[in-house]
Amino acid sequence: MSKNGLHRMYDRLEADERFRLDVLATARGDTQESERLTRTCPRFNYTMNDRAYAGRWTSAYEITLRMYIALNNVLAKLQMVDAFRQLSPYSGTLMHNAAFDAYFDGHRSGSYHAWNHAGKTGRPPAWPGDDLEPDEDERDAAMERDLEELEAKVEKYGEFLPELMDRLERDLATEAFSLWEGFCAFCEDSMGVAAEKVATVVLEPAVERIESLKSRAERLEIEAEAETVEQIRAGLAEIWRTVEERGV
């Protein structure tokens, strides 16, 4: 169909056809085509609830969902931190075993090399058995000292991941809690209702995650960042004022 022919068919387009064509036109940057599709769209008169009332409900849903998108991104990262915490003990054991296996392998190879280089036969004194790790009563003073130092280093490095997880958890929890507290301040000041009530209506499946966040913040004894809270409150309040003005 030619483009001119399509123009003559605009008034016959179904709503879903018009919608798809407008998406395609907008995606390719054809603003004239998008404007024609909108301009030729049929118009109807409706009876509806008070706009000041219905508009507030629509905006409450939109604002709450947008807030939760940002909040959920941080909660997902916190969930990953929790998952890594489950792996931390296994990681520590693996690191411990790998370090000691490497030490014994190196010690055995060095002992055999020195023993053979000295023209000796048989097994070196530190490895009288069948190449398994020497028992405690078979270890000399030097080996015991080395193992003690290795144990201390493994323990020190083993503390790195848990400490990193602690810092990451606090940073993420603070960020998430600040987002939530900013939303709470907005709901209280602008909507006139508690954020928990709004979340129960709009985000009922996510209420448990929000309660878990609040419990985590209490456990970690963290506070929301005042500057972030105010930025969120003020930004959402400005959107809400626009909603109120449209409904007047």
N, C-alpha and C positions, 0 to 999 in steps of 0.2 A: 504494500500500500504506500502511495506517495505521501510526502509530508503534508502537502496541502489537503490530500484526501483524509488524512488523520485528523487535521484541524476540524473538518466538517463533521467528524464523528465524536467530537468531545462531549456533546450533550447526551450521547448514548452510552457512555462508559459506565460500567457498574462501579460501585465504591471500591471493591478490591482491585479492579483493573486500574482505576485512577491512582490508587495508592501505589501499586507496583511501578507504574509509569513515572510517577513523581519521584519515587526513590531512585530509579535509574537516571532520570534527568538530573537530579540533584547530585548524584554520585559522579556524573561526568561533567559537572559544572555548567550545565545548560540552564541558567537561571530564567531565561525567557520562556522556555518550555515549561518549567516548573510553575511560573507565574500564570501561564495560560491554563494549565491544568487546575490550578487553584481558583482562578477567576471564573472558569466555566463550570465549576462544581455547583450542583443544584443547592439551593438554600431552602431551609424549612424553618418554620416557627415552632417552638417547643414550649411546653409547660413544665417547669421544673421547680425544685425546692429553692428557697431563698439563696441567692448566690453567695451572700455573706456567710451563710451556714455551710452550704455544700462546698464552696471554695476552700473553707478552712479544713474540712475533712480531706479533700484532695491534696492540699498542700501538706497537711500533717503526715499523710502517707508518703508523699514524695520526699519530704525533708528527713523523715525517720529512716526510710530505706537508704537514702544517700549517706546518712550518717553511719548506718550499719555497714555499708560497703567499706568505708574507711576503717571502721572499728574491726570488722572481720578480717581484714588484711593483717592487722597486728595480732589478733587472736590466733590466726593460723600459724604465725611465727612462734607464738608462745607454745602452741601445741607441738611444734617441732622441737622446741627446747625440752619439753617434757619427755618426748620420745627419745632424745639423745641421752637424757638422764638415765633412762632404763638401760642404755647400752654402756654407760660409763663403767660399772663394775666389771663387765666382761672385757671391755677395752683395757682396763687396768691389769687384769689377769693375763691377757694376751701379751701386753707390753712387758710384763714381768717375766713371763716364760721365754719370750723372744730374746730379751736381754741376757738372761742367764744361759740360755742355749748357745747364744753367740759367744759368751765368755768361755764356756767349757769347750766349745769347738776350737776357739782360738788357743786356749791353754793347751789342749791336747796336741794340736798341730805344732805349736811352738816347742812343747816338751819333747816330742818325737824328733823334731828337726835338730834340736840342741843335743839330744842323746845320741843320735846317729852321727852327727857332725863330730862328736867327741870320740867316735870309734867304738862306742858301747854297743852291746847286743842285748836282745830281750826288750823288756818294757822299762820306760823311765819310772823312777820311784813314785812320782805323783799319779801315775796311771798303771798300777799293778794289776788291775782287773782287765775286763774284756771291753775296753773303750766306753764303758758306761760312766756316768758321773761318779767321782770318788765319794765314798761314804764320809761322814763327818770325821770319823776317827782316822781316815786315810789322808785328810787334807793337811798340808803343811801350814806354817804360820803365815807365809806370804799369800797363799790362796785364801785363807780365812780373812786376811786383811782386805784383799781385793773384793771378796764377796760382800763383806760388810759395807765397803764403800759403794759397791754397785747397788746394794739394797737401798742405801740412803738416797742415791741418785734416782733410782726407779720410783721411790716413794715421793721424792720431790717433784719429779716430772709428772707423776700420776695425779698430783694435786692441780695441775694446770687446767685440765678440761672441766672439772667440777667448778673451779673458781671462775672460769670463763662463762660457764652456764649460769652461775649465780649473777654475774654482772649483766649478762644478756637478758636474763629473766627480769631483773629489776628495771632495766632500761625500757624493755618492751611493755612491761606491766604499767610503768609510769606513763608511757605514751598512750596506751589503751585507756587507762583510768582517766587521764586528762581529757581524752575525746569524750568519754562517757559523762564526766562531770560538766564539760562544756554544754553538752546536750541537755543535761539535767537543769543547768542554770537557765538555758533558753526556755525550756518547757515551763519552768516555774515562773519566770518573769514575763514571757510573751504569751504562751498558751494558757497559763493559769492553771495547769494540771501537772501532776507529778510525772516525771519521765517513765517511771515504772508502769504507770497506768497506760501511757501511750504505747510503750513497748509490748505490753500484754495484748493490746488490740492489733497492732501492726506487725509485731515480730514475735508472736506467741511461741513459735518453735525455738527462737533464739534466747528466750528469757533465761533459761537455765545457764547458758554460756555467760550471760551478763552477770547473773548472780555469782557464778564461779569466779569471774573477774573481780567482783567486789570482795569476795572472800580472800582471793589471792592478795589483793592490795592490803587488806587488813592483816593477813599473815606476815607479809613482808614489811609492814609498817611504812608504806609509802604514801605520799600525798600527791595530789594532782598539781601540775605546774600551773600556777595562777595565770601567767601570761597566755598560755595555750587555752585555758578555760575561757578567759575573757575574749580572746579572738574568735573562738567558736561561737560563744554566746552572742557577741555583737554581729557576726556575719549572718547567723541564722535569724536573729532579730530583725535585721534589715530586710531579709526575704519575707518574713512574716508581716512586716509593716506594708510591704507592697501588696500582699494578699489582702490585708485589711482595707487598704485604700481601694482596691478593685471591687470589694464587696459593698462599699458604701453606696 
